[in-house]
Amino acid sequence: MFAVEWLRYPGALPDAARLAASLAAGQRGSPASEPTARAAFAAFLPQTDPRRARSWKPTRVGPLAVLFHGHLDNTADAARALGLPAPACGDNQALAALYGQALLTWGEDTDLRLIGEYAAATLDETRSRLRLARSPLRAPPLHYHAAPGRVIAATAVRAIFAGGVGQRLNESRLADMALFNASDEQRGWFEEVSRVPLGSVVLLTPDGEDTRRYYDIDALPMLDRAAPQDYLAQAQALLAEGTRAALAGSKRPALMLSGGLDSALVAVNTLDALPAAEPLNAYTFVVEPGWSGRSLTGQYGDERPRVEALCAMHPRIRPHFHDNAERGYDPRLDQLFMAIGGAQQGLANLGVYHRLWEAAREDGCDRVLLGEFGNATLSASGDWAFREYLLQGRWHELYLALRDAPADNRPLWRKLASLALLPLLPDPLWRWQRRLRGIPDIYLEASPLRRDYAEASGALARSRAAGLPDPRHPVRDRRALLREVHANAWGEFSDIYSGFEQVYGIAQRDPTAYRPLFEFCAGLPSTMFLRGGQQRWLARALLRGRIPEDQRLSALRGSHNADWHSRLSRQRGAMLEQLERLKEVPRLAAMFDFERLRHALENWPETDAVGDAERLAISAALPRALIMARFVNYVEGRNEG
């Protein structure tokens, strides 16, 4: 991690050591810093001897002082093109040298030519310019405070506060996140603190700042027509390439393994990339013993049987199952608040992962492998193609797709209207017909905000202007799906990944997020995803013969929180007490619908056989209210909750 404070005009010398100490808070490693006449540079060096840290300096390339955090997947090719030695994996100083030379050689094409997940800051004091950049798709966070006299930028927002900036929450950001609206990527969680969006560069000079988004999903080319088998071969080659890149420098990887297709793709390709006799440790959260066995339509709740069947087929996979039976929805929240500097709504879904990361660390693993980007790449469902097949007159494909639509027993004419015709409507008409039919907005049901606060604060208006929190389903086309997810999810989960890395001291990678693979999949025709009536066709074709057929062909989706009732039932009393304390804080009571949540707790259902509205209030809105309220108290120094 790094931080830099730059004086736009000559003034008091910044405190480099203070910035460095803030980066190292709660971490295993050493802070490092260097002051200059008008700048302070700081870094956190994990697992580094303090004596080595004392000699640290930012990498200098020509007129540039360069700070780099993250990794590159094409270091060898980039170094060869630049005439440099290839950096060793994890050597941020060498990666910074490569990045700086790339800027001097390739200019503003640098971030398109370099492939990886990174944040970079380059200060050119001769031109009085600070350049901040983040890679596309996924990247470590990069926050900045731009005042008339100085700029502070850091990969952990706590360093900005260590630089003397007041820690005041951005109320609109908090409200928007409670409504599942993360579409304003540049707005930070705190007043006077912004974020560099994914795939963007921010240039700061004494005269101001300028943000340029250099990565445009809509500009990605469609692929030339080819036979399906040719596409399959290219997809497999890119996934294998991305898997090798994700494993670079790792001696003992850990895989987060579910019973679905995405992590199975990562599993079998990781086995291919590892030495022939080397095992692969896999970690799976499973339902706790008190689970009722009930799942929502089209879903399955217990990952264990599928994972066990996969491991029987591939004995080198060593499964580790954890049911989290002694844990609630909120482990290690204060650590994550400090690491992330936010309370992303996704934190309410991730409590079950903590034990898996802990187990991986206890087992000596040095890399966590994920498959979470698969839905945007190889295993996209293809459900946008209903509309496309209708407009193109591809009647046979449309008929098969409607006939075999998973978990949908409606008559064919109703599926045609819902899946192919309604997506053609303009946004106002589409929302009107949903209101007319009485279809509830699941995101509003899952939001912990009071409705009057959502309206008065402008959060509801901002959400509607962004097309949220009631996105179309199915979306109009493939690119619309990618735009929607990019704008409202990838940046927030990048922050969460960074938080888990800081808390557990293990880096994570996702081979399904490998950028060449993403761009290849973004250019594929829809028939590679919805073909012959089968959704997720590409992923299933790649896995033919590699996983059990029941898993490969299943149309069921994993239910992430199937045992919510038994898990939350244990904490019911504690949550009631917490709500009572939180509602005494006027600003929290004005924001969150504590009365609705208290009613849900006091009228606790005996089983999980409840309607959608009640289930969302309990399993979604309640944890989010408590987490976000606790974050407010954490920032403002209160002990309530």
N, C-alpha and C positions, 0 to 999 in steps of 0.2 A: 504494500500500500504506500501511497505517497501524498504529500501535501506541498503546496508552494504558496507563499505570500509575496506579492509583488507590489512595490510602491509605484504608482503611475507617475508620481512626481517626487522629487527628493524630499525626504522626511525622516522621522524617527526610525531607527533600525528595527525590523521585525525580530521576534523572538523565535529563532529556529528550533531551539531545544524544546520549547513548550509545545510547538506543533508536533514534533517527533514523539514526545511523551504521550500525547493524546492518541496518536495512532497505535501505540503499543499497549494502551489500556486493555487489560483482560486477555492479552495475547502472550504466547510463548515465543520469545525472541528478543531482539534488541532494537531500541530506537536509534536513529542516526540522523544527523543534521549538518547543514553547512549554511552560514550566513554570508551574504555579500553586501555591497554598499546599499543596494535597493531591493534585495530579495532574500527570502529565507526558504531553504529547501529542506524537506524532511522526508524520511522513509522509515518504514518498519521492515526489519530484516528477520524473517522467521528462522528460528534455530541457529542464530548466528552468535558467535563469540563477541562479547561486548568490546573486546580490544579491536576486533576487525571493524565493528560498527563505528569506532572513533575515527577511523581513517576514511569513512565513506564520503563520497562527493557525488553530486549529480553528474551524469554522463554529459560530456561536452563534445559536440560535433560541429566544427567550424564556429559560427557565431551562436549556436544553439546550446542551451542547457536543457537536457531531455530527461523526463521522468516517465517511466513505463510500468504498468501493472497489468498482468494477464499472461496470455500465451499466444503464440503464432503457430499456425498449422503448416505454413509453407516456408519455414525459415530457410531450409536448404536452397530452394529455388530462388528465394528473394536474395539471400546472401550471395549466391553465385552471380545473379544479375547485377549486383552492386559491387562485386569484387571484394567481398568481405568473407572472413571465416564464418561458418555456420555457428550460431550461438548454441551453447548447451541448454538442454531443457531446464527451465526454471531460473536461468541467469538473467535477471531483469536488467542488469547493467549492460550486458551484451545485446539484449533485445532493444534497449534504449539506443545503443549505438547504431544498430541496424535501422531503427525507426528514424533517427535523426538523419542518417545518410540517405534514406529513402526520400525524406522531405526535401533535402538539398538536390537530389537527382530527379525525382518524379514530381515534385511539387504537390499540387492538390489532387493528383491521381493516387497519392500514396495509400490512402485508406481503402481505395477500391482494389489496389494491387496486392495489398497484404491481407491474408486470410487468417482469422483467429478471433479471439474474444479478449478485448483489451480496452484500457483507458490510457490516454497519453497526454502529457502536458509538455509543451516546448516553449521556452522563454528566449526570445531574441532581444537582448537588451540594447543592441546596436540600433534596432528598428523600433524599440519600445512596443513590443507586441507579444502577447501571451496567447498561444493557440492551444485549445482544449479539444480533444477528439475522443469519440467512442466508436467501436466497431459496430457493424450492423447486427441485427437479430438478437444477439446476447452479448453482454459486456459487463465488466465491473461498473458500479455506479461512479459518477463523477459530478460532485456538487461544487457550486461556486457562489461566492459573494462578491458582487461588483459594486463598490462604492466610488465616489468621485476621486478619492485619493489613493485607493488601493484595491487589490483583488486578492482573494484567498480562494484556492481551489484544492479539493481533496477528494480522495476515493472513499473516505469515511467522514460523514458530516460533523462528527464530534471535533475534528481538527479545526473546523471553521469557528466553532464556539470557543475553542482554546485560543484562537486568535483575537478574541475579544468581541465577537459579534453577539448581540443579544439573542437568547434562545426563546423566541416567541412563536407559538404555533400559528400556522396558516389555517384559519378556520374554514376557508372555502375548500382547501385541499382535504381536510379531515371530512367535511360533509360530503364531498364528491366521492371519496373513497368508500364511505358508508353506503353510497348509492351505486357502488360498482362502476364508477365512472373515473377511469384513469387516462382519459383521452388527452389531457393537457400534460404532455410528457415533460415540459420544461419547468413547470411550476413545482417548487419543492414543498416539503412538509412544514417549513418554517419561513416566517417573513424575512425578506431580504436574502433568501438563499434559493438559488435556481439549480436546475439539473441539466446536464448536457444530454439531449435525447439520443437514443440509439441511432447509429448511422449518421451522425451529425458532427459538425465542427463549430465551435464558438471562438471567434476572434475578438480579443480585448485589446484596446489601445487607450492612450490617454483621452481620446476623443469619444469613446463609447464602446459598444459591442455589436457584433453581427453574428447571427446564427445561420448556418447553411446546412441544409440536409442534403448530403451527397449521395445517399442510397435511396433509390426510388423503386419500390416493388412493382409499380405499374410499368416501369421502363424495362423490366426484365423481358427478354425475347421469348416468344413461343418457339418450340423446337421444330425442326424440319420433320416432315412426316416420315415415319419408319415403321417397321413391323413390330408388333408387341414384343417379340422375343429379343429384338435389338434393344428396345427400351429397357427390358428386364435386365439384360446383360450390363447395360450402362449403369442402371440403378444399383445393381449388386457391386459393381466395381467401385462406385463412389462411396457406397456404405462401407465397404472393406477399407477403402482409403481413409475415410473419416474415423473408422474404428482404430486403425493404426495410429492416426494422429492423436486420438483421445488417450491412447495408452502410452504415448511417448514419455519416457522418463519414469514410468511407474514400475515398481517391482512387485507390488501385491495389490492389485485392483479389487474393488468391491462393487458388486452390481446390485442396484435396487430392482428386484425382480417381482413382477406381478404375473397374473394368469392371462394377460392380454397379449397383443401382437407386438407392440412397440418394444418392450423390454426383452421379449423373446428374440426379436431381430438383433438387438444389441448382444444378447447372450450368445447366440450361435456364431455371430461374427467375431466376438471376443475370443471364443474358443478357437476359432480359425487363426487368430492373430497371435495367441499365446503359444509358447513351446508345447510340443505334443503331449508331454506328460504333466504339464502344469495345471493344477486345479483352479477353479474360479469360485471364490466365495460370493454367495448370493444372499440377500437379506430381504425378507418379505414380512409385511405386517398382516396379521390375520385377525379374524373376529375373536372376541373374547368368549369364554365359556358360556356366558349368560345370553348369548345372541339367540333370538327367536327362530332363526332360519328363514325369516321372511325377507324378500327382496322386492324392489319395485319392478313393474312390468318391463321386460327386456333387459334385466340386469341380473348379475349373480353377486352374492355377498362374500363368499369365502374363497380366498385365493389359494389356499393350501392344496386342494386336490389337483388343480391344474399345474401348480408348480412342482408337486411331487411327480406327476406324470412326465413333465418335461425333464426333470432330473433323472428319472429312471431311464429315459431315452439318451441322456447325456450324463453319464456317471461322474464326469470331471466337475460338474457343477455341485458345489457343496452348499446345500440350503441351510439357512438359519431363519427360524420362524419366531416372531415375537408378537404377542397379542396385546401388549400394553395394558394388561388388566389392572395394574396398580396405578395407572396414570390417567390424567384427565385431558382436557382439550388444550391446556395452557402451560406446558412445561417450558422452563427457561425463558420466560417472556422478558424479564428485565435484561438478560444477556442479549437477547435479540433486539430489544429496543435500543440498547447502547450500540450494538454492531450495525444495525440497519439505519437507525435514526428515523423510523417510521413505523406505522402499524398497518401494513398492507392487508386488505381483506382476506387474502389468501392464507394468512397465518392461521386462521380458524380451521383450515383444512389439514394443517401439517403437523399437528401434535403427534400423530402416530409415527412420523418419520424420525423423531428424536432418538428413540430407542435403537433404531436401525443404524443411525450414524454413530451412536455411542458404541454399539456392538462392533461396527467396522473399525473404529479407533482402537477398541480393546483387543481386537484380533490382529492389530498391526498393519492394517490396510493403509495405503498411501494415496489412493485415488478412488473417488466415488463415481461410478458410471450410471447415467440416467438414460431413459428413452422417452423423455417427456415431450420432445419436439416432433415425435413421429406423426401426430395428428396433423401437423402442418406440412409434412413431407411425404413419407412413404405410405402411411396408413390413413391418409385423408379419406373420408367416407365416400366423397363424390356426390353427396346429395344435392349439390347445386346443379347437377346435370339434368334433373327432371325438367327444369325450365328450358335448358339448352336443347334437349332432345325434342321438346315440343316445338320450339321456334325453328329448328332445323328440319322438322318433318321426319325425324328418325323414329318412326312409329314402332318398329319392333323393339328397339332398345328401350323406348319409353314404356311400352307395355310390360316388358320383363322387369324393368326397374320398379314400376308401380306394383306389379303382381307380387314381387318378392321383397317389398319394403319391410325391413325388420320391425318386429313388435307393432305391427299395424294391421289390424284385422278388419278395417273399414272396407266397404264396397269399393270397387275399382273407380267408380265415378267420383266418389268422395276423395279418394287419394289423388286423383287427377286434379280436382279443384284445389285441394290444399297444398299439394307439393309442386304443381306445375303452373297453375293459373294464378293463384293468389300472389306468388312472388313477383308477378308482372306488374302489380299495382304500384302506383306512386306511394311514397311514404305516408302522406296524410290519409289516403284511402285505405292503406294497409292497416294503419292503427285504428281507423274508424271501424272497419269490419270486425276487428278483434274486440273492440268495446261493445259493438252491437251483439256479438255472439257471447258476450260475458266471459271471455277468456281472461283469467287473472294474469297479472304481470308477476312472474315468479321472483323477479329481482326486487320489486317493491315489497313483496311478502318477505323476502329474505333480508331486507335492509332493516337495521335497528333504529333508523332515524324516525323521529316524530314527523308526521305528515305536515303539520303546520310549520315546523322548522325547515323541512325540505323546501317548502314553497317560499317562505319568507327570506331564507338565506340565498335563494337563487339556485340552489343545488338541483332542484327538479327541472328548472328551465335550462340549465347548462346540460343536464343529462339528456333532455329531449333534443336539444340543439345538436348534440353529438350522436343522435340516433340510439341513445341508450337510456335506461338500462333494459330496453325491450327490443333486442336486436332481431332482425328477420331470421326466420328459420323455415325452409332453407334460404340461404343467402342467394343473391342474384347470380353470382358467378364465382369462379375460383379466386380471382384477385380480390373481390369484395370480402371474401372470407379471410384472406391473408391480411388485408388492410385492417379489418376489424380486430383481429387477434393481436396484430402488431401494435395497434394504437392503445389497446386496453388490457394487455396482459404481459407482453414480453419484457417491457421495461420494469414492471413491478416484480416479476419473478427473477429478473436479473439481480435486483436488490436483495431478494430473499436468499438466492443462492449465495451471494456474498456474505450474508449474515450467517448462514450455516457453515460456510468455510471458516469464518472467523471464530465461531463458537467451538467448532470441533477440530480445527487445525488441519483439515483435509481438503484438498482441491477436488472439484467435481468437473466432469466433462459429459457431454451428450453427443454421441456420434450421429444421432439423427438430426442434430442442429448444424452439422458440417456445412459451411456455406455453399460450396459447389454442389452438394447434394440438394440443398434447399432450392437453389436456382434451377437445377435440372428438373426437380419435381414441379416447380412453379410453371415451367414451360411445357409440361406434358399435356396431351389431350385428355379430356374428361373420361374417355373410354378406358384409360389406364386405372381409373379409380372406381368407376361404376360400369361394370361390363357384364353383359349377359344376366342382368338382374342382381349381380353380386356386388355389394358395397365393399370398399377397402380391398379391391381386387389386387392391386399392386403388392401390398404387403402379404396377402395370402399366397400370391404366386411365388414370391421370393422365399416363403417359408415352406413350400411344398416339399415333403419328405424330411423336413428338418425339425418339426415339432409334431406332437400327436394330432391326428386329423380332427378329433373332437374340438381341440383348441383352435386349430387353424380355420375351421369352417364355421365356428360358432358365431351367431349374430348377437350374442349377449354382450353387454358391457359390464365391466366391473363396477360395483357400487362402492364408492370410496369410503363411505361412512355408514355401512350397513348396520353396525351395532351401536348406533348413536343412542338408542333408548337405554340400554344397560350401562353404557359408558357414562352418560350424563346423569342417570338416576343416582349413581353413587355420590355425585356432587350437588345434588339438588339442594340440600340444606345449606351447604356452603355458598351456593350461588344466590339463594334467597337472602342470606346475610349480607353478601356483597352488594346486591341490588339495594338493600335498605341503606347501606352506607353511601353508595354512589348517588342515590337520589337526593341526599342531603346537600350535595354540591350543586348550587343553582345552575351554573353553566352547563353541567352535564345533564341535569334534569330537563333543561330547556331543549337540549339537542336529541337525547335518546328516549325512545318510547319505553321507559321503565315500567309503566303501568301495564302495558300489553305483555311485557315479558314476565312481570310478577304474576299476572293472571295465569299465564301458561305454566309457571312453576307451581302455583297453588292448586291448579287443576290438572296435576300431572297425570297423564294417561297410564293405565295399568300395563298396556302393551304398546308396541310400535305400530299397531294397526290403526293409524289415524289418517285423516284427510291431508291433502297437500298443504293447505294453509297452516294447519296446526303443526305439521311436521317441519315446515320451513321456519315457523316462529321459534320452535324449540331447538332444532338442530342447526339452523343457520343464523337467524337473527340474534339469538341469545348469546352464543359464543362471541359473535362479532361485537355486540354491544359491550360486553365485559372486557374484551381485549382492547378495543379502542378507548374506552373510558379509562382503563388502567394505563394506557399510553399517555393520555392527557395528564393523569395524576403523576405519572413517572416524570414527565417533562416539567411539570409545575411544582414538583416537590411535595405532593400530598401523599399521605399514607392510606387514605380511604380506598378500599378495594384491593 
